[in-house]
Amino acid sequence: MEAATGAFLEKGYSGTSMDDIAKLAAVSKQTVYKHFADKEKLFAEIVLATTDRIDGTVELVAAVPADAETLEENLTRLARGFLEALTQPQVLRLRRLVIANADAFPALGAEWYEQGFERVLATLAESFAHLTEQGLLRCPDPLMAAHHFSGLLLWIPVNKAMFHGGPRHTPADLDHYAVTGVRTFLAAYR
């Protein structure tokens, strides 16, 4: 699976053959077929296996303390961790790979989104609902607020990465996106 992941990320789905994967894994092609019926099933398993990596991000967005004095600081810390997790080169490459093959495998793309990013958004919405109940935020639609929050943070670095073929941000850029994103979010939802 590690060899297949590297091959798919390097050459894309259509540019990768089972021969390539076998060669990279230093096994016979028969061995690859013994474990995976075809390239499509192998690709699907690799893509969906990455949704487990989102657990840390889910935990991060679930733990926003309900403290009025440190709300902006806590949300900025959350925003920075969120940005760090979702702008990793491997995450961006996988996102690009899934999007590039969404026409051929729409159900796989939808499942990857639902098990990954959509789960993060739902958890973030729960956190915003809790902060609304505590009187710290005003979120009549917590899920939409979660979309707004993530959009404010990810729009610039992810789009730049998608169009430039890789990350184009520095740690200082991510700090700036976190601070300004949270300030804008709070201007609308505090």
N, C-alpha and C positions, 0 to 999 in steps of 0.2 A: 504493500500500500504506500509505503514511503517513496519507493521508486516511481510508482504511478503518479503520486501527487506531484513530485518534482517534474515529471515529464509533462503532465497536463498543464502545470503552471508555466513551464518553459515554452511548450510548443502548441498549447491549446488542445481542445478536444479533437478536432479534425486532423490536426498535425501529428497526433500521437498514435502509434500503432501498438498492438499487443507485443509485437517483436521488440519495439523500443523499450517497453516496460520490462520484458523478460531480460533483455540485455542489461539494463540499469540495475535490476535486482540480482543479476548474476544467477539466474535460474533458467530452466528451459521454458519455452512457450507453453508446453503441456502443463507445467506446474502452475503457471498463471491461470490457465483455463480450468485446472482442477479446483481452484479456489473461487474463480469468478466465471460465470457462464459466458459473458461477453464484455466488451469494452464499456457498453452503456451501463451495465450493472456495477462494474468496477467504479466508473465515474460517479454514479449515484451514491455508492457507499462512501467514497472519499469525501464528497461534498457534504453529505449528511453527518459524517463523523465529526466534522468541524464545529457543528452546533454545540457540542459538549464544551467547547472552549469558551462559550459565551457565559457559562455559569459564574465566573468571576465578575463579569460586568453586571449580571443580574443581582448578585450580592451587593455590589457597589451601589447600584441605584436604589436598592431596598433599604439602605441604611442612612437615610438623611435625618439627622437629629432635629427634633421639633423645639428649637431654641430661637426665640425672636432676636436675641442679642447677636447671635452668630449665624443667622440664616444666610446672609450673602456669602460669608466665608465658607460655610458648609456646602452651599450650592456650587461655589467656585472650585472647591476641592473635588466635589463630585464631577463637575464639568471637566476638570483637568484629567481625572482618571478615565472618564468616559472617552475623551479625545485620545488619550494615550492608547487605550485598548482598541479603539476602532480605526485608528490611522496607522497601525502597524503595517509594514510592507506586505507581510504574508496575508493579512486580512484583506488589504486592498487588492492584491493580486487575485485572491480567491473570489472576491466580489466581482471583479472584472471578468473572470472566467465564467462565473455563473450567469452574469448578465449577457455575455457574448453568446451563450448557448441557451438562453431563455426561450427563443423561438423553437428550437429543436426539442427542448425538455421543459416545457412550461410548468408541469406538475412538480418537477424537481426544484425549479427556481422558487415556486410558491412555498414548497415545504421548507426549503432552506431559510427563506424569509420568516415564515411563521415560527419555526423552531428556534430561530436566532434573534434577529433584530426585533421582530414583533413581540417576542417574549420580554425583551428588555423594555420596550415601550410600555407594555402592560404593567410591568413591575414599577416603572417610573411613574405611571399614572396612579398606581396605588399609593406611592409615596406622596405624590402631589395631593391626592384626596385626603390623606392623613394630615398633611400640613394645612389643608383647607379647613378640616374639622377642628384643628388647633387654633384657627384664626390667623395663621401666618401667611397664607396665600388665599387668593380669590380665584378658584378654578371651577367654574360651573361645568366644564367638560374636561376632566383631568387627562383623558387620553389625548385630546387635541392639544392640551398644554404640554404633554410629553412630546408630541410631534413638533411643536413650536420650539421647545427647549433643544431637542436634538438637531433640528434644522438650523437654529442659530449657531450651534457649535460646529456642525459637520459640513455645512454647505461649502465653505471655502476650501478647507484642506482636502476633502474627498473629491470635489470636482476638479481641483487642480491636479490631484493624483491620477484621476481617471483619464484626463485629457493629456497629461504629460507622460504617462506611462510609469508613474511611481511617485512616491511622496516628494513634495516640494516645500515642506515646512521645517522649521527649526523648533527646538523646545521653547524658545522665546515666542515664536508665532503661536504655538499651542496655548501658552500662558495668556497671550493677548486675546485669542479667540474665547478662552474660558472666561476671562474677566469681562470682556465686552458683551459676550453672549448672556452671561448671568445678569449683568446690569440691565440689558434690554428686556430680558425675560421678566425681571422683577418690576420694571417700569410698567409692564402690562398686567402682571399677575399678583403683585404684592397687595 
